[in-house]
Protein backbone atom coordinates (compact mmCIF):
# COMPACT_ATOMS: atom_id res chain seq x y z
CA UNK A 1 0.00 0.00 0.00
CA UNK A 2 1.38 3.42 -0.99
CA UNK A 3 1.92 5.72 2.00
CA UNK A 4 0.69 9.30 1.93
CA UNK A 5 4.22 10.84 1.90
CA UNK A 6 5.17 8.55 -1.01
CA UNK A 7 1.99 9.51 -2.84
CA UNK A 8 2.78 13.19 -2.34
CA UNK A 9 6.29 12.65 -3.76
CA UNK A 10 4.75 10.91 -6.77
CA UNK A 11 2.31 13.78 -7.28
CA UNK A 12 5.12 16.30 -6.91
CA UNK A 13 7.14 14.48 -9.57
CA UNK A 14 4.20 14.41 -11.98
CA UNK A 15 3.54 18.12 -11.46
CA UNK A 16 7.21 18.92 -12.01
CA UNK A 17 7.17 16.94 -15.27
CA UNK A 18 4.11 18.83 -16.51
CA UNK A 19 5.57 22.21 -15.57
CA UNK A 20 8.79 21.38 -17.39
CA UNK A 21 6.95 21.85 -20.68
CA UNK A 22 5.59 25.28 -19.66
CA UNK A 23 7.32 28.58 -20.38
CA UNK A 24 10.43 29.06 -18.19
CA UNK A 25 9.95 30.98 -14.96
CA UNK A 26 11.57 34.39 -14.51
CA UNK A 27 14.77 34.26 -12.41
CA UNK A 28 13.13 36.28 -9.62
CA UNK A 29 10.31 33.75 -9.41
CA UNK A 30 12.72 30.81 -9.38
CA UNK A 31 14.58 32.30 -6.42
CA UNK A 32 11.40 32.85 -4.37
CA UNK A 33 9.88 30.23 -2.07
CA UNK A 34 8.07 27.27 -3.60
CA UNK A 35 4.54 27.32 -2.19
CA UNK A 36 3.42 24.21 -4.06
CA UNK A 37 6.42 22.24 -2.78
CA UNK A 38 5.77 23.37 0.79
CA UNK A 39 2.10 22.33 0.59
CA UNK A 40 3.14 18.88 -0.62
CA UNK A 41 5.83 18.54 2.06
CA UNK A 42 3.54 19.61 4.90
CA UNK A 43 0.51 17.72 3.63
CA UNK A 44 -1.87 20.60 4.35
CA UNK A 45 -3.59 23.10 2.05
CA UNK A 46 -4.91 26.20 3.84
CA UNK A 47 -7.85 27.63 1.91
CA UNK A 48 -9.68 30.86 2.67
CA UNK A 49 -13.42 30.27 2.11
CA UNK A 50 -16.69 31.96 2.95
CA UNK A 51 -18.65 30.66 5.94
CA UNK A 52 -21.69 32.87 5.35
CA UNK A 53 -22.30 32.86 1.59
CA UNK A 54 -24.87 30.14 0.94
CA UNK A 55 -24.73 28.11 -1.27
CA UNK A 56 -21.14 28.83 -2.39
CA UNK A 57 -19.54 28.57 1.05
CA UNK A 58 -21.21 28.18 4.45
CA UNK A 59 -21.40 26.00 7.55
CA UNK A 60 -24.05 23.30 7.89
CA UNK A 61 -25.82 22.60 11.21
CA UNK A 62 -22.92 20.32 12.20
CA UNK A 63 -20.47 23.19 11.74
CA UNK A 64 -18.89 21.69 8.61
CA UNK A 65 -17.92 23.82 5.64
CA UNK A 66 -20.12 23.00 2.63
CA UNK A 67 -21.03 24.57 -0.69
CA UNK A 68 -19.86 24.83 -4.27
CA UNK A 69 -16.55 26.55 -3.47
CA UNK A 70 -15.86 24.06 -0.69
CA UNK A 71 -16.13 21.25 -3.24
CA UNK A 72 -13.62 23.08 -5.42
CA UNK A 73 -11.17 23.38 -2.52
CA UNK A 74 -11.62 19.72 -1.60
CA UNK A 75 -10.88 18.70 -5.18
CA UNK A 76 -7.63 20.69 -5.18
CA UNK A 77 -6.54 19.00 -1.94
CA UNK A 78 -7.54 15.55 -3.19
CA UNK A 79 -5.62 16.08 -6.42
CA UNK A 80 -2.51 16.99 -4.43
CA UNK A 81 -3.04 14.21 -1.90
CA UNK A 82 -3.10 16.63 1.05
CA UNK A 83 -5.56 17.62 3.78
CA UNK A 84 -7.67 20.75 3.25
CA UNK A 85 -7.77 23.21 6.15
CA UNK A 86 -10.57 25.78 5.78
CA UNK A 87 -10.06 29.30 7.10
CA UNK A 88 -13.22 31.48 7.17
CA UNK A 89 -12.81 34.85 5.47
CA UNK A 90 -15.06 37.78 4.56
CA UNK A 91 -14.83 40.37 1.80
CA UNK A 92 -13.05 42.82 4.09
CA UNK A 93 -10.13 40.52 5.02
CA UNK A 94 -9.78 37.78 2.39
CA UNK A 95 -7.05 39.50 0.35
CA UNK A 96 -5.12 40.47 3.47
CA UNK A 97 -5.21 36.87 4.76
CA UNK A 98 -3.73 35.69 1.47
CA UNK A 99 -1.12 38.44 1.13
CA UNK A 100 0.01 37.90 4.73
CA UNK A 101 0.45 34.15 4.27
CA UNK A 102 -2.36 33.02 6.58
CA UNK A 103 -3.79 31.00 3.69
CA UNK A 104 -2.27 29.41 0.55
CA UNK A 105 -5.34 29.73 -1.65
CA UNK A 106 -8.45 31.88 -1.63
CA UNK A 107 -11.74 30.66 -3.12
CA UNK A 108 -14.17 33.16 -1.65
CA UNK A 109 -16.66 34.63 -4.14
CA UNK A 110 -14.20 37.34 -5.19
CA UNK A 111 -14.83 39.28 -8.39
CA UNK A 112 -11.82 39.84 -10.66
CA UNK A 113 -10.90 43.53 -10.90
CA UNK A 114 -7.78 45.43 -11.98
CA UNK A 115 -7.43 46.91 -8.49
CA UNK A 116 -7.47 43.50 -6.82
CA UNK A 117 -4.91 42.11 -9.28
CA UNK A 118 -2.39 44.54 -7.81
CA UNK A 119 -2.83 42.92 -4.37
CA UNK A 120 -3.26 39.17 -5.01
CA UNK A 121 -2.59 36.76 -7.87
CA UNK A 122 -5.97 36.13 -9.51
CA UNK A 123 -5.77 32.88 -11.45
CA UNK A 124 -7.11 32.53 -14.99
CA UNK A 125 -9.35 31.25 -16.36
CA UNK A 126 -12.02 32.68 -14.07
CA UNK A 127 -14.30 30.12 -12.48
CA UNK A 128 -17.63 31.96 -12.19
CA UNK A 129 -19.37 35.25 -13.00
CA UNK A 130 -22.11 37.49 -11.63
CA UNK A 131 -23.43 41.05 -11.61
CA UNK A 132 -24.98 43.16 -8.89
CA UNK A 133 -28.58 44.01 -8.11
CA UNK A 134 -30.79 45.05 -5.18
CA UNK A 135 -33.12 42.95 -3.03
CA UNK A 136 -36.10 45.24 -2.44
CA UNK A 137 -39.38 45.00 -0.51
CA UNK A 138 -42.26 44.22 -2.87
CA UNK A 139 -43.75 47.63 -2.06
CA UNK A 140 -40.85 49.12 -4.03
CA UNK A 141 -41.82 48.39 -7.63
CA UNK A 142 -39.45 50.57 -9.63
CA UNK A 143 -37.39 49.10 -12.47
CA UNK A 144 -35.24 52.24 -12.74
CA UNK A 145 -31.97 52.40 -10.80
CA UNK A 146 -32.15 56.19 -10.77
CA UNK A 147 -35.22 55.97 -8.53
CA UNK A 148 -32.85 54.87 -5.74
CA UNK A 149 -30.72 58.01 -5.96
CA UNK A 150 -30.11 59.35 -2.46
CA UNK A 151 -31.62 56.23 -0.85
CA UNK A 152 -29.67 54.09 1.60
CA UNK A 153 -28.82 50.49 0.68
CA UNK A 154 -27.39 47.85 2.98
CA UNK A 155 -24.25 46.16 1.62
CA UNK A 156 -21.26 44.02 2.55
CA UNK A 157 -18.12 45.93 3.47
CA UNK A 158 -15.46 45.54 0.77
CA UNK A 159 -17.83 44.33 -1.98
CA UNK A 160 -16.54 45.50 -5.38
CA UNK A 161 -19.93 46.79 -6.52
CA UNK A 162 -20.38 49.29 -3.69
CA UNK A 163 -18.37 51.92 -5.55
CA UNK A 164 -20.00 51.64 -9.02
CA UNK A 165 -23.48 51.62 -7.48
CA UNK A 166 -22.62 54.79 -5.58
CA UNK A 167 -20.94 56.53 -8.51
CA UNK A 168 -23.49 55.63 -11.17
CA UNK A 169 -26.74 55.84 -9.27
CA UNK A 170 -26.04 58.06 -6.28
CA UNK A 171 -27.10 55.51 -3.66
CA UNK A 172 -25.79 55.71 -0.10
CA UNK A 173 -24.14 52.59 1.35
CA UNK A 174 -24.69 51.29 4.88
CA UNK A 175 -21.92 48.67 5.05
CA UNK A 176 -21.66 45.64 7.35
CA UNK A 177 -18.93 43.01 7.69
CA UNK A 178 -21.22 39.97 7.64
CA UNK A 179 -24.35 38.58 6.01
CA UNK A 180 -26.30 38.19 9.27
CA UNK A 181 -25.88 41.89 10.10
CA UNK A 182 -27.18 42.90 6.67
CA UNK A 183 -30.19 40.60 6.94
CA UNK A 184 -31.09 42.06 10.34
CA UNK A 185 -30.72 45.64 9.16
CA UNK A 186 -32.83 45.02 6.07
CA UNK A 187 -35.65 43.33 7.96
CA UNK A 188 -35.58 46.21 10.46
CA UNK A 189 -35.95 48.59 7.48
CA UNK A 190 -32.74 50.45 8.32
CA UNK A 191 -32.16 50.57 4.56
CA UNK A 192 -34.48 50.46 1.57
CA UNK A 193 -32.82 47.39 0.03
CA UNK A 194 -29.77 45.11 -0.08
CA UNK A 195 -27.10 45.74 -2.72
CA UNK A 196 -25.78 42.26 -3.47
CA UNK A 197 -24.68 39.64 -5.95
CA UNK A 198 -27.54 38.96 -8.41
CA UNK A 199 -27.00 35.17 -8.42
CA UNK A 200 -27.25 35.06 -4.66
CA UNK A 201 -30.37 37.22 -4.60
CA UNK A 202 -31.99 34.74 -6.99
CA UNK A 203 -31.05 31.86 -4.66
CA UNK A 204 -32.48 33.75 -1.67
CA UNK A 205 -35.76 34.44 -3.45
CA UNK A 206 -36.08 30.79 -4.48
CA UNK A 207 -35.62 29.65 -0.86
CA UNK A 208 -39.10 30.83 0.20
CA UNK A 209 -37.67 32.81 3.13
CA UNK A 210 -37.84 36.19 1.36
CA UNK A 211 -41.40 36.15 0.01
CA UNK A 212 -41.93 39.83 0.88
CA UNK A 213 -39.01 40.86 -1.33
CA UNK A 214 -38.17 40.82 -5.03
CA UNK A 215 -35.51 41.91 -7.57
CA UNK A 216 -37.25 44.24 -10.07
CA UNK A 217 -34.14 46.11 -11.29
CA UNK A 218 -31.95 44.98 -14.23
CA UNK A 219 -28.65 43.46 -13.12
CA UNK A 220 -25.52 45.52 -13.65
CA UNK A 221 -21.84 44.91 -14.51
CA UNK A 222 -21.58 41.16 -15.01
CA UNK A 223 -18.09 40.44 -13.65
CA UNK A 224 -16.09 37.18 -13.52
CA UNK A 225 -14.98 35.66 -10.23
CA UNK A 226 -11.41 34.56 -9.62
CA UNK A 227 -9.72 32.33 -7.09
CA UNK A 228 -6.35 33.65 -5.97
CA UNK A 229 -2.85 32.78 -4.82
CA UNK A 230 -0.27 35.20 -3.45
CA UNK A 231 0.84 37.72 -6.04
CA UNK A 232 4.39 36.36 -6.29
CA UNK A 233 3.01 32.82 -6.75
CA UNK A 234 0.90 33.66 -9.80
CA UNK A 235 3.55 32.84 -12.43
CA UNK A 236 5.21 30.11 -10.39
CA UNK A 237 4.28 26.41 -10.07
CA UNK A 238 1.49 27.02 -7.55
CA UNK A 239 -0.28 29.61 -9.69
CA UNK A 240 0.22 27.56 -12.84
CA UNK A 241 -1.10 24.44 -11.15
CA UNK A 242 -4.27 26.26 -10.06
CA UNK A 243 -4.75 27.67 -13.56
CA UNK A 244 -4.72 24.10 -14.83
CA UNK A 245 -7.22 23.02 -12.17
CA UNK A 246 -9.73 25.70 -13.19
CA UNK A 247 -9.32 24.88 -16.89
CA UNK A 248 -9.91 21.19 -16.08
CA UNK A 249 -13.06 22.02 -14.07
CA UNK A 250 -14.47 23.91 -17.04
CA UNK A 251 -13.44 21.29 -19.59
CA UNK A 252 -14.79 18.34 -17.59
CA UNK A 253 -18.05 20.02 -16.60
CA UNK A 254 -17.27 19.72 -12.89
CA UNK A 255 -18.16 23.35 -12.19
CA UNK A 256 -21.57 22.88 -13.84
CA UNK A 257 -22.11 19.73 -11.77
CA UNK A 258 -21.13 21.42 -8.50
CA UNK A 259 -23.38 24.36 -9.34
CA UNK A 260 -26.33 22.02 -9.89
CA UNK A 261 -25.64 20.12 -6.66
CA UNK A 262 -25.64 23.43 -4.78
CA UNK A 263 -29.11 24.27 -6.14
CA UNK A 264 -27.90 27.24 -8.22
CA UNK A 265 -29.56 27.97 -11.57
CA UNK A 266 -27.20 27.19 -14.44
CA UNK A 267 -24.79 30.02 -15.18
CA UNK A 268 -24.52 31.15 -18.80
CA UNK A 269 -20.84 31.85 -18.10
CA UNK A 270 -20.17 28.25 -16.97
CA UNK A 271 -22.03 26.80 -19.94
CA UNK A 272 -20.10 29.03 -22.35
CA UNK A 273 -16.73 28.14 -20.79
CA UNK A 274 -17.52 24.42 -20.82
CA UNK A 275 -18.47 24.51 -24.51
CA UNK A 276 -15.30 26.46 -25.33
CA UNK A 277 -12.90 24.15 -23.46
CA UNK A 278 -14.48 20.71 -23.70
CA UNK A 279 -12.96 18.00 -25.84
CA UNK A 280 -14.82 18.19 -29.17
CA UNK A 281 -13.21 15.02 -30.54
CA UNK A 282 -15.05 12.00 -29.17
N, C-alpha and C positions, 0 to 999 in steps of 0.2 A: 504493500500500500504506500502511495506517495505521500510524504509528509508535507505539511503546509509550507515550511521554509523551502523545501525542494521545489514545490509547485511554484512558489513565488520566484525562485531563481529561473525556472523554466520560462515563466511568463516574461520576466525581465529580459531573458535572452531573445525571445520572440519579438518583443517590442523593439529591442536594439536592432535586430535584423531588419525590421520594417523601416525604422527611422534611417537606416543606413542608405536607403534609396531616396530619401527626401533631400531637399536642398541643404547644403552645409550650413551649420549654425554660425552666426557671427562670433568672432573671437571673444568679445565681451560676454556673450551668452554662455560660451563654453567654459569660461572661467568661473561663472557664478555657480551657486549651489544647485544640485540636481534634486528637485522636489519629487519627481517621479521615483527616482532611486530610493530616496528616503522613505517614501510611502511604502514601497515594496519591502524595504529592510525592516521597518517598524511594524508592518502588518496592519496598519490603521489608516483609514482615510477620514479626515475631519471635514464634514460638509456643513456649510451654513444653509439652513432651510427655514421656511416659514412654519410657525406653529399655530398661526391664526388665519390662514388664507385658504379656507375650504373652497373647492376640493383639491387644490394644488399641493398644499402642505398644511397639515393640522394634526392635532393630537386626538386620538379616539378616546372613548370612556376609560380605557385601561391605561391611558397615558402614553400610548405608543404613537410614534410619528407615522402618518399614513397620507396618501394622496399621490397625485400624478408625479410631482417632482421628487417625492420620496422614492417612488419606483425607479426613476431615472438614476438617483444616487445609489440605490441598491445594486442596480445593474452595473454601474461603474466599478463598485467595490467587488462584485462577484467576478467581473471580467479580470480584475487584477488579482483576485484571490486574497483579498484583505477584508478586514472588518470595518463596516461603516460606523462612524461616530457622528451623530447628528447634533449640531449646535444651533439652537433657535436664534434667529435674527429677525430684525424688522427693517423697514425701509431706511430708517434714520441711522442704522449702525452697520448694515451688511457690508458696505464697501470698506469701512474702517476695520472691521473684523478680518477681512481678507488681506488688506494692505499691511496690517500689523502682524500677520502670521498666526492669528488665532484659529484660522481654518485654512484648508488647502484648496477648497473648491466651494463656489457659491452657486447654488441653484435656488433662487429665491424670488421668482416673479419680477425680475428686474428688466426694464425696458432698455434697449440699446440706444444710447445717445452719444454724441461727440464729446460732451462734457465728461461723461462717465468713463469713456475710453482713455481719458488722460489720467484716471485714478486707478483703474483695474484693467486686467487683460480680458476683454470680452471676446469669447471664442466664436468663430464662425464655422459652419453656418449657424444662424439663429435657430432656436428650437421651438418658438411659439410667436404669436403676434396678437395684439389687441389695441383698441382705441380707448378713449375715455368718454364717459357720459355722466348723467346725474340720475340718481334714484330720488323720485319726487312723490309726495303724497298725491293721491288721485284727484284731490281738489285742485291741484295745479295742473292745468290741461294744455299749457302752451307748448308749441313745437318750435318756438323761436328762442335761440340761445340769448338773444339780446334782451328778452323779457326778464332775464335774471340779473341784468346790470344793476350793481349796487346792492344786490341781495347776498346774504351770508350762506356759504355752503360748508358743510363739514367735510373734512378730508384727512388723509393720512399724512403725517409729517414726512417730508422727503420724497413724496410721490412726484414723478417727473412732470405730470400733467397739471400740477398746481399753478405753475408759472404761465403756460399758454392759456389756461382758462382765465386767469386773472388779466393777462395782457390783451387777449382778444375780446373778451366779453365783459370785462369790468366787474367780475364777481369778487366778493371778499371771502377769504379762506379762514375758517376756524379749524386749526390743525391739531390732531391728536396722534400720539405715538402708536396706539393699538386699535384693532378692530372693535373690541368690546366698548371702548370709550366713545367711538364714533356712533355705534349703534345706540348707546344710551342717550347721547346728545340729540340724535335725530328723533328718537321716539319721544323725547322731552320737548321737541320742537325748538331747540336752541339754534337750529339752522333750518333753512327752507328745504334743503335736500343734501344728498351725499354725492360728492364728486368722486368717481371711482372708475375702476376698470369695467368696460362694457360687458366683457365675457362673464365677469363675476356677478354683475348686477343681474344678468340673465339667469344665472344659476340660482341666485337668491330668490328671484321672482318665481322660478319653477318649483321652489321648495315648499310653497304654500304658507310660509311664515311671514310673508310680506304682502298679504292680500290687499292692504290699504295703500299700497304704493305701486308705481309704474315707471316706465322709462320712455316718455313721449318725445324726447329730443333726438335728433340724428347724432350718431356717434361721430367723434372727431379724432383726427390724427392717428390712424392705424399705425402702430409702431411695433417692430419685432422685439422679442425678448431674447436676452442672451445670458447664458451661464458664464461664469468668470473664474479665472485663475489670477494669481498675482501678476502685476504688469510685466515684471521681468521674466515671468515664466511663459508668456504668451507665445514666443517664437522658439521656445526650448521644448525638450521632449514632453513635458507635462502638458503644455498648451497644445502641442501637435496631437498628442494622444487623445485629448478631449475633443479636438476638432474631428478626428476620425470617429469617435463615439457618436457625436451628434449626426454626422453624415450617415453612419450605419443605422441609427434610429429612424431617420427619414427614409432611407432606402428600403429597409426591412418592413416598414409600417408599424414599428413598435410604438412610436409616439401616437399614432392614430388609435392603436389598441389601448394604450394607457389612458388616453383621453376618454374613450368610450367606457372603460371600466370605472372611471371617476364620475361618470354621469354628466359629462360636458358635451354640449352639442358640437358636432364635427366642425372643426376650424377649416375655413377655405384655405388658409395659409398652409396648414399641415397637408391637406389633400394636394395642393399645388406642388409642394416640396417633394412629396412622395412620388408623384407622377414624373417629376423632373429627374429624380435620382434613382428610381427603381430600375432593376435589370429588365430591359425590354427584349432581351433575347432569351427565350424560354426553350 
